[in-house]
């Protein structure tokens, strides 16, 4: 086994690190090195290498020879140390100060002798696995020139410059042509700046603009714009192929298989000439597309070999055009060529917009009128293509360096060439010649016009090649993010070629070639490019404006105002070209967005929208402050106790009807709920179980379509857990204000003797914490959203609760299940009270609250009147006597225990004072209220009644008996207690 030494790292880390001089890791350090598992018979020494490129500095390779019983620090030049611990297959891992993930963060390779390439950037949310094995052949990585500059140049330089640019100068004049080029060039330049900023903000995977937009604006926006951009690239490939084939057939008419004669309107005469047949375009177009696909199938290496063959003749043709312009003289044999002339420059300075026929030839009776807006739509495709380099981001050596330099260099180069060409063409020929000669570039080219035909063909084929190269990689990147399952067929492994995506792109391209007439599709393609540019600018604008801690781009020449200007220019250009096609493209992107939001998988990428929501939430929270919310702005924020005492299966994190009830407390779904459970145990031991339970509860909340969050608290007991939650949950005025839980109907049936003390403790904690309480009895019978309810919602308004009971009844009426019900308000009064006056006051109060409800006043005998005499004629009399008996037995046990231990009466661990006459009074009051409810509200859809507070110094067991008597035989009951603050107001 070869053993190595530890090379000094002081060159890379001079001085002291963390207050101590850097030294190698040894066995007795906190940074313990346990060797990775090795195959039997491996003779390689453990080794490690790591790279770090933030400041273009790299750590030197560190070789560590480890021994199980090593006791001294390793020094340079130390003797070989053989590994004997745990045999040849000793299990191990790299643990640096307890942070195993540090290996992944730094990209360290396996600590074995075998060289393993550093893992590629993982998908967000995934861990990087460090594998052991033989080195994989490194994929060919591209630099700035061949990876970005050349592809962008090939995509930007197209057929428009050769056959339409001089015509644009003749139509718009030199002045407005300069404005046109500057306007379109500024749009792409600002987009390039935004692209550079985002691309230098961190590692960039494949997908180009889709990756940038998706990580900045979210997966829905990223996929919608990314798919539109893919479609635009695929159809653009067909446009380029058709342009190349048409130029070839015009240059070599004999190559046509079919013949088609058309009338050509010339400046001087009308003649019948042969024109390329649409069938020729289809046949040759399909053949060319197939050939280009074979080149793309060859991979990046093949494309790099072929790209210069397409680009060099194009550059030579441009050179020949400029040479021909400077060599042209006034005695040029071609009519209309004046040579570079100041007189011609002045004549062509102003615009000359006019009508033309479909071929672009001036015709006073022509059907097409050209203006500046129309020329923007015609010229803008000549400046697109700046994303060609970023589309190949997965194949670049250094995206953070190559994308900014290559993209902006290509943009500035082509824009400068266009501006110079405007000046030269405007001074070269008369306006009549500029408008009539579609191939003026070939006419003036030196030495032969055939060079221009070759340049046109190769430039369009080069652009088509770049489109067919970038589009499949874009589609594969979208598929690899696993947002849309329907795209899984296009997924590829890291470093593999997207063959299936290439075939699909070729199929779209061939289909468009077969159609032949792409006049209706071309504007939409331009819209897709502009939509992508706008998305890139908006992404940079949002990230720059929010200025999150993770936003630290190396490209410093950017500002949110530039990005906003770039996005605005893109939108303006879209509407200048065609408002109808703008609406079509936006509608298509919106449909994809809607489909992804419904069918797509969630991608937690930390996008800018989430950061914006966070900033907005913080600002709103600060503006709300901690002062009391006005009743006009009061919203219920329920704190839903999911599993207090119900016997639920372990895989059911919350009672299903409890989630339905929580939704009933929201108006039109607005508001937030907090669902929580308490896990008994020690926090250190149950922390992982709590995380798992929280995920399950959150998933269940989403399934039930509840707007809320899930929380799991670990505590020694339910009482302590709830006391901690009710004190700390929420922030400022966003703290929960209502505690919702089910009534413990099973406590006596299941003999759960600890429930009374817990139940009373929870209610007392809510009172102390100033929280309202809503307890649901008959939760199993609570209707879901599809179960229509009829009858009434009856309120037994006994204690002033700030209007909470009235508000809950109104919220119930907004739900489909209760919308057919009416509200009845029952006022309980003692005998001798002016019932009519009370009824009038309550009706006036409800009228001012804009509530429609029937008011019923019920008189009840007082306890004193009942004690004087009178028979009990109540339905729940049997329950009443049963409660009396159980309370007497419990009291007798308390007294016996007190006598045995010589202590005062004790209950729930504290001394109590029992006034037996007061106990009888409580039992009588709850009996009469229960009887009244059964008499008037037996057929009610739901009954709301005030929650009596637990009497001071009464045992919790007694209070449970009072409550059981109150809810006896009532099917569906809400027991409500307000929190001494108004939640409704009489005023506007």
N, C-alpha and C positions, 0 to 999 in steps of 0.2 A: 504494500500500500504506500502510495506517495504521500508524503506529509509536507505541508507547507508552513510557512511562517505567517505571522500577522504583520502585514505591511503597515507602516506608520501612517496614521491619519492626521497628523498634526499639520500637514500642508493644507488640508482641507478645512480643518477646524483649529485654527491657531488660538493660543491663549487658553482660557478656562471655559468649560461648559458647565452651567449650573453651579458655579462656584468651586468646581473641582477640576483638576487637570484630567484631560481625556486619557484613558488607559484601556487596554483590552479587557473584555469580559472574562472572568475567571469563575471557578467552581463555587467559591464561597461568597460571591457577590449576590446582591438581590436579583441582578439580571442573570438568571440561570439558563444555561444553554443545554437543552436535551436534544440529542441528535435525532434526525428524522429517520424513519424506518428505511432500511436498505435491503435490497435484494440479496439473497444468499450468494456468497462468492464475489460480491462487489469489491473491487479493489480501488475504488475511487476514494479520495480523501474528501472530507466535508469541505465544502466551499460555499461562498456566498458572494454575490455581487449586487449592488444596488445603484441605481442612477437617480439623480435628482437634478432637474434642469431649470429651476426657477431663475438662478443667476448664472446659468451655463457652467455650473460646477458639478463635478461628479465625484462620488466617493470612490476611493481606490478599492480594488478588489481585496476582500478580507478572507483569508484562509485560516480556518480554525481547526487545530487538531485537538480532539477532546478525549479525556480518559475519565472513567467513573470516579476514581479516587484521586483526582488531581488536587494538589494542595498548595501549589505555588503559582504566582502570576507568570503568564507566558511573556517572554521577552523576545525581541528580535534576535534571530540566530539561534533559537532554542533547538534542542535535539528533537528528533522525531519521537512522537508519542503515539503509541498504537491504541486503538479503541478496543476495549474488551468488555465494556459494560453491556449486560443484557444480551450478549451474544451478537451474532451478525444480524438478527432481526429485532433488535431492541426498539420498542415503541418510543417515540419521542416527538417533541414539538419545540418550536422556538418561542420562548416566553421572555419578553423584555419588560421588566418591571411590572409584570402582571398584565401587559397590554398585548395580547396575541395579535390583535388586528393591526398593530404597528407594522407587521410584516407586509400586510396588504396595502397599507397606506403608502409605504415607501417603495412598494413594488419589488421587494427583495425576492431573489430566487431561492429555490430549495437549497437547504444547507447540506447538499450532497455533492459528491465529486462530479456527477454528471451535469453537464451544462444544460439548463432548461431555460427557454426564452421567457422573458417577463410576460405575465398574463396581460391580455388586452383589456382595455377599459371595460368593466362589467356593465351590465344593465343596471339602471338606478335601482337601489334597494337590494341588490344581490351582493353577496360576498365574493371576493376573489379567491378561488381555490388555487392553491399552490401544488402543482402536480409534479411528479417525478417521472422522468423518462428521457428518451433520446431526443436531441434537439430536432425541432421541426424546421424544415427549410424555410428560411425567411422569405416572405413575400416581397416582390419588387415594390419599393417605395419611391414615390416621385418627389422631385424638388419643385422649386417655385416656377422655373421656366416651363418644363414639360408638364407639370402637374396642374398649374393654374393659368399662367400667362398665355401659353399656346392654345389651350382649349377655349379660353375666353375670347382670344383674338379670332379663332376660327368661327366661333358662334356669332360674334358681332359682325365681322366682315362677311357680307352676304350679297345676294343678287340685287338687292335694292340699290346699293351703291353703283353697281355697274349699269343698270338699265333704267333707273328712275331718278337718280340723284340730280343729274343735269336737268331733267325735266322739272324737278321740284324747284331748282334755282330759276328756271325760266318762268314758272308760274308764280312763285312767291317773291321773286326779285332777290337781290343780294341782301338787302337789309332784313327782310322778314325771314329769309333763309338762315341768316346768322342767328336771329332770334329763335327760330325753330330748333336749330342744332343745339344752341345753348340751353334752351328750355328742356329738351329731352335729355341732353347730356348731364344737366344739373340734377335731374331726377335720378338717373342711374348713379351719378357720383355720390350723392347723398346716401343712396341705398348702399353703395359700396362702403362708405364710412360706417354706417350702422352695422353692416355685415362684419366689418373688420373688428368693431368693438365687441360684438357678441362672440365672434370666433376666437378672440384672444382672452376671453374670460375664463378659460379652463379647457380641459381636454375635450375634443370634439370627435364624435364617432361618425359613422357613415350616415348619409341622409341629407347632408348639406343644409339648405334653408329649412327643410322640414324639421330637422333636429333642433335647429336654433329656435324656430317659431314655437315648436311643441314644448320645449323646455322653458320658454319664456311666457307663453300665453296659455299653456295647458294642452293636454292631449286632444281635446275636441277641436280646438282651433288649429292645432298642428296637423292633424289628420285631414281635416277639411281642406285647408290650403295646400297641404302636401299632395293630396290626390288630384286636386285641380292643376297643380303645377306639373305633376306627372303626366296628366292628360294633355296639357299644353305642350310639353316636350315631345310626347309621342306624335301628336298631330303635326307639330312643327317639323319633325323629321320627314313626314310625308310631303310637306310643303317644299322643303329643301330638295328632296328627291325629284319631285315634279319640275321644280325650277331647273335643275341640272339636266334632266332628260329633255325638256322643251328647248333649252339652249343648244344642246347637242343636235337635236333634230333640225333646228333652224340653221346651224352651221353646216351640217352634213345632211341635206334633204334626201340624198340617195339612200340613207340608212333606214328611211321609213318603210314599214311593211305595208301600211295602208295609205291611200291617197285621199286627200280631202281638199277641195278647191273653195276658197273663200274670196270675198271682195275686200281689197285693201285700199283704204282711202288715203292717198298720198297728198302731199302739199301741192304738187303740180298736176297730178292726174289720177284717174281712177283705173286701177288695173286688177286683173284676176290672177292671183298667185296661189301656189300650193302652200298649205299650212300643215303643221304636224297634226295628225289625226288623234282623236281622243283615245282610240284603241292602241295606237303606238305608245302614247303616254302611259297607258295601263300596263302594256307588256314590258316595256323597258323599265318602267318604275318598279314593277314587281321583281324583275331580275336584279336591278341595282340594290333594292332593299335586301334581298337575300344575300347578295355579296357582302354588303356592309354588316349584316348580322353574323356572317362567318368570321369577319374581322373582329367583331365584338366578342364572339365566342372564344377567340384566341386569348382573351384576357388583356390585362393592362400592358403586358410586355409587347404583344402584337400591336396594340393601338399606338404605343409609343414609337414603334418602328414605322408605322404607316403614316402617322400624323405629319412628319416633316414632308413626306411625299405630296401631301395635299397642301401644306402651307407654303412651301418654298415657291412653287409656281405662282401662287396667289400674290405673294410679295413681289415677285418679279413682274407680274402683270401690272401691279400698282406702280412699280418703278417705271415701266414702259409708258404708262399713261402720263405721269408727270414729265418724263423726258419728252414725250410727244407734244405736250402742251407748251413747253418752253421752246421747242423747235418749230412750232407752227408759225407761219408768216401770213401777212395779209394776202399774198399771192398764192395762198393754198388752193390747190385745184378744186377742193370741195366748196360749194357755194355755202356761204353763211359763216365760215370759219375766218375770223378776223385776226387771229393771233391775240396775244396779250395786249389789249388796247385800253387806254384810259377812257376814250370815247365810248367804247362798248361797255365799260364798267359803269359809266354814268347812266347810259341808256337802260341797263339792266338792274339799276339800284332799286327802283320802285317796283311794287308787285303788279302783276298782270293777270289777275284771276279772270277766268272766262269759262264758257261752256265747252265741253268736249264730248266726243262720242265714247263708247265703251272702251275703245282702244287707247284713249287718252289724247287723240288728235283734236286740236281746236276745231270746233264746229258751232257756228251761231245757233243752229237748231239741235245741238246735242242735248242729250238727256241728263248729263252729269255736270253740275256746277261745283267748281272747286273754290274753297276758301281756306283760311288758316286752320280751322278745326279739322277739315278733311285731310289736310296735309299732315297734321299731327298723327292721325291714324295711319296714314300711308308710310310715314318715315319712322315712327317709333320702333317697329320691329328691327330697324337697322342698328339700334343701340341696345337691344336686349341681348342676353347671352352672358351677363356678368356672373351668373350662378354656375356656369359650367365648371369652374374650378372647385367651388364648394360642394358640388354634387359628387365629387370624387374624393371627399375628405378622408374616407377610410383608406385611400391609397397614397396619402401624402406622408412624407417624413415628418414634417413639422407644420401642422395646420396653423398654429398661432403666428407663424412667420410667413408662410407661403400665401395664405388666403388674402391678407391685407395687401401685401406688396404686389402679388400677381394680379389680383382683381383691379386694384386702383391703377396700376400701370397700364393694363389693357384698356381700361375706360378712358384714361387721359390720352393715351396714344391714338385711339380711334376718334375721340372727340376732336383732338387737334387736327387729325387728318381731314375730318369732315369740314372743319372751319376753313382750313387752307384750300380745300377743294371748292368750297362755295366761292371764295374770292377768285380762284383761277378760272373756274367754269364761267363765272359772271363776266370776266374780262376776255374770254376766249371766243365766244360766238354770239351771234345775234339771238334775240329772243325767239324769233321764228325758227331758227335752227335748233335752239335748246328744246323747244316744244315738239318739233317734228321728228328729230332723230333720236329714236329710243336707245340706240347704241352709239351715242356720241363718243363714249370712252373708246370703242373699237375704231371709230373713224379717225381719231387723233393719235391712237397708240403708235409707238415706234418700236420696232421697224414694221411689224405686221399686225393687222387687225386680228389674226387668228390667235394671237397671244391672249387677247381679252376673252375670246370664247373659252380658251383653256382655263383662264383665271376664273371665269364665271362658273364653269362646270366644277372645278376643283374646290372653289370656295363653298359652293352649295353642298357638295359631297362631304367636305370637311365638317360643315355645320351639321349635316345629317348624321355623320358619324358621332359627333359629340352628343347629339340628342339621343341617339340610340345607345350611347354609353352611359349617359347620366340618368336617363329615365328608369331603366331597370334597377339601378343601384338605389335610386330614390324609393321605388316601390318595395324593394327588398328591405330597406331600412324601416319603412312603415310597418311591414309585416313582422320584422324581428322584434319590434316593441310590443307585439302581442296585444294590441288594443282592440283590433277587429278580428274575431276568429275566422271570418270569411277570407282573410288574406293569408292564412297560415300556409297555403300552397306555395307562396312566394318566399317563405323563410329560407335563409341560408346560414350555414355555419360560418364562424369567423374566418375571414381570409378566403372564402370560397367565392366563385363567380356566380352571379344570379342568373343561371341559365333559364329557369322557368320564367322568371320575370322578363328576360330578354325575348323569349319566344312570344310572350303575351304582348310586349311592346311592338314586336315585329308584326304580329297579327293586327294590332290597331293601325299601324303604319300602312300595311298592305291594304287594309280595308279602306282607308282614306284615299290611297292611291287609286284603287279601283273605282271609287266614287268619282274621282277626277275633278269635279267642280267643288272647290273648297272656298268659294267666295263667302258663303254663309258661315263657315267655321272659322275662317281666318281672324275676324275681329274678336271672336270669343277666345281664341288662343292668346291673342294679345292681352285680353282682359285677365286671363289666368296669370300671365307673367306680371302684370301690374298688381294683381291681387297679392301675389307672393312678395313683390317688392314692398307693398304697403304693409304686409305682415311683418317683414324684417324691420322696417322703420318703426312700427308701433311697438315691436318687442324691445328694441333698443330704447325707445322713448320711455316705456314703462319701467324698465330696469334702471335706467339712468335717473328717472324722476324719484323712484322709491329709494334708490341708493342703499340697498341692503348690504349687510356686511360682506356677503359673498360676491358682490359686484365690484370686481377689481380688474377691469380689462387692461391689458398691456398697451392697447392702442389708445393713446391719450387725446388724439385729435377728433374728439367727438363731444357732443353736448345734446341734451334733450331737445333743445330748440331746433337743432339741425335735423334730428330724427323726425320731429313733428313736421317740419317743413317738407322733408322728403315724403312722408306719408301723405301730406296734403297735396303735393304735386302729383303723386300717383293717382289719387282719387280724382283730382281735377282733369288729368289726362284721360282717365277712363270715361268721364262724362263728356269731354270734348270729342272723343272718338265716336261714341255712340251711347246715348243714355239707355237705349233699349237693350243693347248687348251687355251693358254694365249691370242692368237689373237681372238679366238672364244668368250671368256669371255669379252674382251675389246670391241669387236664389239657389243655384246649384250648390254653392259652398254652404249655404244655410241648411239645405236638405241633408248634406253629408254631416254637418255638425249635429243636426238633430238625430240622425241615425246613430252616430257614434255615441252621443250622450245617452241613448236608450239601450243600444245593443253592445256598446263597447265596454271593455274592462277598464277599471279605474287605474290610472297611472299616477302615482304620487311622485311627481317630479319637482315639487317645490316651485311651481311656475309663478310668474309675476302677478297673476290675478289673485292667487292666494296671499301673496305678500301685500297686495293692494287692499284686500279685504282685512288683513291683519292691521295695517296702518289705519284704515278707516274705523275699524273696531276700537283701536286704542284712542283715536281722536274722539270718537263718539262717547267712549267711556269717560274720558277726561271732561268732556263737555257736560255729561250728565252729573258728574260729581257724586257726592254721597248724601245729598239732601233728599228730603222726602219727595217722591214723585207725585205730581198733581193728579187728582183722580181722572182728569181728562186723558192723561197719558198713561194710565195704569194698565199694565198687562199682567195676566196671571203667569207666573213662572213656577210651575209645579215641580216639587221635589218628590219623585215617585219612588216609594219603597217597594221594590220588586218582590222580595221573598221574605216578608217578616215572619209569618207563621203558617203559611199555606204549605200543604204537602204536595210539592211539585217534583216531577222527575228531574234528575240531575242535569239532563240535556235541555231542559226548558228553563232559560234564565229569568223569565218573567211571565206572570199570568197573562195569557193572551187578551183577556177582557180589560186588564189594567191599562194596556197600551191603547185600546179603543177608547176607554174613558179619558185618558190623558188627551187624546185628540179632541174629545168633546169640550175640553176646557179652552180651546183656541178658536178664535174667530177667523174663518176662512183659512185655517191652517197656519196663521201667523202666530209667532211666539215660540218659546223654547221650553223644552222639558228636560229635566235631569233625572235619569233613571239610575238608581243606585241599589247596591246590595252590600250586606255586611258579612264578611268571612271571618268566622271565629278562629282564633289561633294567634301564633306569634308571627309578626311581620317578616322577620328574616327567613322563617321557614316557609311561609305561605306567599311570598312575593310573586313567584313565578305562577302559582295557581291563580293569584289575583289578576295577573296580566292576561292569562288565558281566559278567565271568566269575563274580564272586561271586553275582550275581543268578541266573545260569543254574544254578550249582551248588546254590543254595538251592532253586530250583524243582525241580531233579532230586531233591533229598533229600526234599522233600514228596511228589513223585510216587512215590518208592520207600517211602514211609511210614516213614521213619527219624526218630527223635527226635534231632535234632542241629542244629548250626549250621554255616554255611559260612564259610570264611576263604580269601582269596587274598592271598599275600605276593609283593611284587615285590622281587627281589634280583639281584645280578650273576651269581650262580651258584646251582645247586641246593644245594650244600653250605652256602654262607653263609645262604641262606634257611632251610634246615632248622635250622641252629644257632641262628638268631634265634628261630624258632618254639618249639623245644624249651626255650628258656630263659624265654620271656615268656608263653606261652599259658596262660590260666587265671588264677584268683584264689584265693589261700589253698589250702584243701583241695579246691577245685573245679578244680584243674589236672589235665590229662590224665595218666594213669598208665601207659598202654599205647600204644605206637606200632605201628600196623598198616599193612602194605604188602605188595604182591605180590613174589614172588621174581623177580629179573631173568633169566628163562629165555632171553630173546632176545639176551643180551649178546654171545655168541659167534656166533650165527647172523646177527645184524645187524652184527657187527663194531663194536660200540659199546665202544671201548677205554677210554672215560672212566668206564664204569660201575663197574668194580672199586674204584677209589679212592673214588668217591662212596658206594658201598654200604658199604664198610668204615668210611668217615668217619661215616655215619649211625649205624651200630651203636656205634661208639666214643662218639659224642655221646650216645646213649641211655644208655650205661653211665655216663658222667660225670654226666649229668643225673639219674641214678637213675630211669630209665624202663624199664618192661618192654618187650619186643619180641615181636611175633607176626608171622611172615613166612609168607605163604600161597603154597604151590607147587601148581600145578594149579588156578589160580583159575577158568579157563574151564570146568572140570568141576564147580565147586562147585554143589550142588543148591539150587534155590529152595524156597520154602515148600510147594510142591505136589508136589515129587519125593520120594517115600518112599524111605528108605534102610534097608537091612538089613545084618546082619553085626555088626561090632564097631567100637568106638572104641579103638584101641590106643595106649597111652602107653609110650614108651621113656624111663623116668625115670632119667636118668644123673646130672644135677647137681641139687642141692637148690635149688629155686626158690621156696620159701615156699608151695608148694601151688598155684601159678598154673595149672600144667598140669592138676591134678586139678579145679580150679574150672572151667576152660574145658570139660573133658569133661562136667561136671555141667550146665553151661549149655547145651551142645549137646543133652543129653537132654531138656531142657524144650521143644525145638522139635519141631513135628509131623514134620518130615522125618527126625529122628534118634531119635524116641521109641521105635522098635522095636529099637534097637541095644543092645548090652551093652558094658561097659567091661572091657578087659583091661590090666593093668599089667605091663610087662616090666621086670625089674630086671637090669641087666648087671653081672656080677661076674667077677673073674679066676678062673682055674682054681686050685683049692686053697681057695677060700672056702667056709665052711659055708653051703651053699645053703639048707638047711632052716631054719636059724636066721634067715637073712635073710628068707626067705619068711614065717615066723611073725611076725617083727617088723613087716613091711610090712602083713600082714593085720590085725594088732592095731591098727596106726595107722589103716588105712582104716575099720575097724569103729568106732573112736572118732570118726571124722569122719562117721559115718552114711552111708558110701558103700558101695554094693554093687559089687564088682569082683572079677574073677579075677586072682590074682597068679601070675606065671610068672617064674622065675629062670633066666637064661641065662648060662652061663659062657663066657668068651672067653679065648683065649691072649693073653698079653701080647706086646708088641713084642719083648722080649728072648727069649722062648721061640720066637717065630716066626723070629728072626734066627739062632738056632742051627741051624735046619734045618726042613724041612717044605715041602710043595708048596702052592701056591695052588689052591683048588678053589672059587673064588667065581664067582657069575654075572656080576658086574661087573668081571671081571678085565681085559677088553678096555678098559673105561673107565679102569681103574687104570693100565694101561701107557700109554694115550694121555695121561693126566695127567702121568705121569712124563716122557714125551717132551716135552710142551709146556713143562713147568717147566724141563727141562734146556735147551731152546732159549732160553727167556726169560732164564735165568741166564747163558747164554753171551753173549747180547746185552748184558746188564748189565755183564759183565766186560769185553767189548770196548769199550763206551762209557767205562768207567772208565779203561781203559788209554789210550784216545785223548786223554782230557781230563786225565789225571793226577790223578784224584779217587778217593775211596773209592766202593764200590758205592752207587749212587743208585737209588731207586725212588719214584715219586709225589712227587718233589721233595724228598726227604729221605734221609739215609744209612741204609742197612739192613745188618744182619749176617745172613748166610745160613749156617745150620748144616745141611748137606745131610742128615746123619743124622737130624736132628729133622724135616726135611721128609718123609723117608721114613716116619718114625714117624706123623706126622699122616695121611699118605696111607693107611697100613695101617689105622689106627684107623677112619677114615671108611669104608674099604672093608669092614671086618668088620661095622661097624654097618649099612651099606647091605645087605650080604648077609643079615644077620639079619632086617632089616625085610622084605626080599623073600621070605625063607623062611617067616616066621610071619604076615605081615600083608598078603599079596598080595591077599586078598579083603576086607580091612578097608574100612569106609565112609570112615574118615579115620584118619590116623596122626599122632600128636603126638610130637615128639622135641625134646630139649634143643638149644638153639643154642650151639655152642661159641664162646667169645669169640675175636676175631682175635688171633693170637699176636703178641707184641711183637717189633718189628724184622723182621717178615716182610712182603714186598711184598703189596699188596692183590691182585695177580694170583694169587699163590699161594693166598691164602685163598679166592678164587673157585673155584679148582680143587678145593680141599678140599670146598667146599660143593656144587659140581656132582657130585662123586663121591658125596657123602652122599645127594643126592636122586635119583640116577640110577634111572630106571625105576619110581619111586614115583609113582602117579597123583595122589594127593591127600594133601598133607603140610602140617602146621602145625609150623613151627620156632619154639620158644618159649624165651624167656629171662626169668626173673623179675628182680625188682629188690631182692633181698636183704632183703625184708620179708615177713612172713607175711600171706597174704590169706585163709587159712582158720584156724579155731581148733578145738581139741578140746573147748572148754568152752562151756557154755550162755551 
